[in-house]
Amino acid sequence: MAEATAQDTGFDVATAIEAFLKDDSRKSLELPTGLTADQRKQAKKLADVHGNIKCESYGFGAERKLHLFKQDGLGTVSEASPIGRLQEAWSPVRVKNTFI
């Protein structure tokens, strides 16, 4: 049986991010696979607008997912998040998934 995608279920990116921001117990949010290009752009734009959210993309093709991470007041990613354990400070440099 095929898994329902975000597009099939009418996933609302703005509502999901708003709920994530209001929930102090959550440090990360994994958005579902199957977001449209417009939904991914919206998620990234909302993360930029709020400033205290970092948006990362993981995976390729149909398995591609966006993950949002709350940052502390110093611009660093929370130690509780997986990416926080991988890097000390957030960098404004955006790295795309590319192969050389």
PEPE-V581142 format. One record per residue. OMEGA is omega in radians with two decimals (* if undefined). Layout:
BEGIN
OMEGA
OMEGA
END
This chain:
BEGIN
-3.10
3.12
3.11
3.12
3.14
-3.12
-3.14
-3.04
-3.13
-3.11
3.14
-3.07
-3.09
3.13
3.14
-3.13
3.10
3.11
3.10
-3.14
-3.11
-3.08
-3.10
-3.12
-3.11
3.12
3.13
3.11
3.08
3.12
-3.06
3.02
3.07
3.06
3.06
3.09
3.13
3.10
3.10
3.10
3.13
3.14
3.14
3.14
3.12
3.10
3.12
-3.13
-3.11
3.04
-3.14
3.09
3.05
-3.12
3.13
3.11
3.14
3.07
-3.11
3.05
-3.09
-3.12
-3.11
3.12
3.00
3.08
3.08
-3.13
3.05
3.11
3.07
-3.06
-3.09
-3.14
3.09
-3.14
-3.13
3.10
-3.10
-3.10
3.13
-3.12
3.11
3.11
-3.10
-3.13
-3.11
-3.07
3.12
3.12
3.12
3.13
3.14
3.13
3.14
3.07
3.14
3.06
3.12
*
END
